Amino acid sequence: MGYKKANEVLPEELVLLIQNYVDGDYVYIPRKRGNERSWGEKNGTRKALNERNGLIYKRYMSGATKSQIAAEYHLSVKSIERIIYNYKE
């Protein structure tokens, strides 16, 4: 999410009206219904984590221990357990 200056994207009358309610504060304007995006969808983070988790699950299924995987991916053993448990489902 990036910030935009209201006076650059909104008509002056609307900016003046909004200033009656919030003067100089930040205002979040949510997306229209149906245009929502889930976390990590825009920048590919969700896809990258899903791929990583798949590799972690494959390593575990091929015989690597949870602590070996945790050290390799710089995660806690508890995080590895959570990933393995969620990936099974």
C-alpha positions as CSV (number, residue, x, y, z in Angstrom):
1,M,0.0,0.0,0.0
2,G,1.4,3.4,-1.0
3,Y,0.4,6.8,0.2
4,K,-1.0,9.3,-2.2
5,K,-1.6,13.0,-1.6
6,A,-5.3,13.6,-1.5
7,N,-5.0,16.9,-3.3
8,E,-3.3,15.2,-6.2
9,V,-6.0,12.5,-6.7
10,L,-9.2,14.0,-5.3
11,P,-11.2,17.0,-6.4
12,E,-10.6,20.1,-4.2
13,E,-14.2,20.2,-2.9
14,L,-13.8,16.6,-1.7
15,V,-10.5,17.4,0.0
16,L,-12.1,20.4,1.8
17,L,-15.0,18.2,2.9
18,I,-12.7,15.5,4.3
19,Q,-10.7,18.1,6.1
20,N,-13.8,18.8,8.2
21,Y,-13.5,15.3,9.6
22,V,-9.8,14.6,9.6
23,D,-7.4,17.5,9.3
24,G,-3.8,16.4,8.7
25,D,-4.3,12.8,9.8
26,Y,-3.9,9.6,7.8
27,V,-7.1,8.0,6.4
28,Y,-7.2,4.5,5.1
29,I,-9.7,4.0,2.2
30,P,-10.5,0.3,1.8
31,R,-10.8,-1.4,-1.6
32,K,-14.2,-1.8,-3.2
33,R,-16.0,-5.1,-2.4
34,G,-14.8,-7.7,-4.9
35,N,-11.4,-6.0,-5.4
36,E,-9.8,-7.2,-2.2
37,R,-6.5,-8.9,-2.3
38,S,-5.3,-11.4,0.2
39,W,-2.0,-11.0,2.2
40,G,1.1,-11.3,0.0
41,E,-0.9,-11.6,-3.3
42,K,0.5,-8.4,-4.8
43,N,4.2,-8.8,-4.2
44,G,4.4,-12.6,-4.5
45,T,5.2,-13.3,-0.8
46,R,2.4,-15.8,-0.3
47,K,3.5,-17.8,-3.4
48,A,7.2,-17.8,-2.2
49,L,6.2,-19.0,1.2
50,N,4.0,-21.7,-0.2
51,E,6.9,-22.9,-2.4
52,R,9.3,-22.8,0.6
53,N,6.9,-24.8,2.8
54,G,6.5,-27.4,0.0
55,L,10.3,-27.8,0.0
56,I,10.4,-28.1,3.8
57,Y,7.7,-30.8,3.7
58,K,9.6,-32.7,0.9
59,R,12.8,-32.5,3.0
60,Y,11.0,-33.9,6.0
61,M,9.4,-36.7,4.0
62,S,12.8,-37.6,2.5
63,G,14.1,-38.2,6.0
64,A,15.6,-34.9,7.2
65,T,15.0,-34.2,10.9
66,K,13.0,-31.2,12.1
67,S,16.0,-29.7,13.7
68,Q,18.1,-30.1,10.5
69,I,15.4,-28.4,8.5
70,A,15.0,-25.6,11.1
71,A,18.8,-24.9,11.0
72,E,18.8,-24.9,7.2
73,Y,15.9,-22.5,6.9
74,H,16.7,-20.4,10.0
75,L,13.3,-21.2,11.6
76,S,12.4,-22.7,15.0
77,V,11.6,-26.4,15.3
78,K,8.1,-25.4,16.3
79,S,7.7,-23.4,13.0
80,I,8.9,-26.4,11.0
81,E,6.4,-28.6,12.9
82,R,3.6,-26.2,12.1
83,I,4.5,-26.1,8.4
84,I,4.6,-29.9,8.2
85,Y,1.3,-30.3,10.0
86,N,-0.4,-27.7,7.8
87,Y,1.1,-29.1,4.6
88,K,-0.3,-32.5,5.3
89,E,-3.8,-31.1,5.3
